[in-house]
Structure formats: C-alpha cells, structure tokens
Amino acid sequence: MKRTYFRYLAIVGNMVFILWIFINGIYEGFIGNIIQVISYIGVVGVLVMNTVILSEIRTRKVTKRQV
C-alpha cells in the first residue's frame, strides 16, 4: 500500500517538474543553444516515459507455491 503512495508521489513530482521546465522556457522565450535544447528535450522525454511506466505498473500478488 505504501508503494502506491510513493508511485503516485513520483508521478505528481514528474508532472510538476515538467511544468516547471516549460514555465521556465516560457519566461526565457525558449531561447537556448542547441545543447540546451537537446538536453531539455531529453529530460522532458525521460520524465514523460517515467510517468507512463509508473502509471502502467500494476501491483501483483506473489503467491507461494506449496510443496
């Protein structure tokens, strides 16, 4: 049960961080050199993929086999 709270917390944190990156980009006018643009796209891509993976994880119950 605690794992689901941490998962939701991580998803919300990823979304907040993505919004923070976009808001900073808006304030700066999306101006940057090619290395900055590539790194921003990479960071946002990793955060989006992490959010998708975390939202798709389903909790599984492990049953012990009886011998």
C-alpha positions in Angstrom: 0.0 0.0 0.0 2.9 2.4 0.7 4.3 1.6 -2.7 1.3 3.0 -4.4 1.6 6.3 -2.5 5.2 6.6 -3.5 4.3 5.8 -7.1 1.6 8.5 -7.1 4.0 10.9 -5.5 6.7 10.2 -8.1 4.1 10.7 -10.9 3.0 14.0 -9.5 6.6 15.1 -8.9 7.4 14.3 -12.6 4.5 16.3 -13.8 5.4 19.3 -11.6 9.0 19.2 -12.8 7.8 19.0 -16.5 5.6 22.1 -15.9 8.4 23.9 -14.1 10.7 23.3 -17.1 8.0 24.6 -19.5 7.3 27.6 -17.4 11.0 28.5 -17.2 11.1 28.1 -21.0 8.1 30.5 -21.4 9.8 33.1 -19.2 13.0 32.8 -21.1 11.3 32.9 -24.5 12.5 29.4 -25.4 15.9 30.8 -26.3 18.9 28.5 -25.9 21.8 26.9 -27.8 21.4 23.5 -29.4 23.0 21.7 -26.5 20.5 23.2 -24.0 17.5 22.4 -26.3 18.6 18.8 -26.7 19.1 18.4 -23.0 15.7 19.9 -22.2 14.0 17.6 -24.7 15.9 14.7 -23.3 15.0 15.5 -19.7 11.3 16.0 -20.6 11.3 12.8 -22.6 12.8 10.8 -19.7 10.3 12.3 -17.3 7.4 11.6 -19.6 8.5 8.0 -20.1 9.0 7.5 -16.3 5.5 8.8 -15.7 4.0 6.5 -18.3 5.9 3.5 -16.9 4.9 4.3 -13.4 1.2 4.8 -14.3 1.2 1.4 -16.2 2.6 -0.6 -13.3 0.1 -2.9 -11.8 0.6 -4.4 -8.4 1.0 -8.1 -8.5 0.4 -10.5 -5.7 3.0 -13.1 -5.3 1.7 -16.4 -4.2 3.9 -19.0 -2.6 3.9 -22.4 -4.1 3.1 -25.2 -1.7 5.5 -28.1 -2.0 
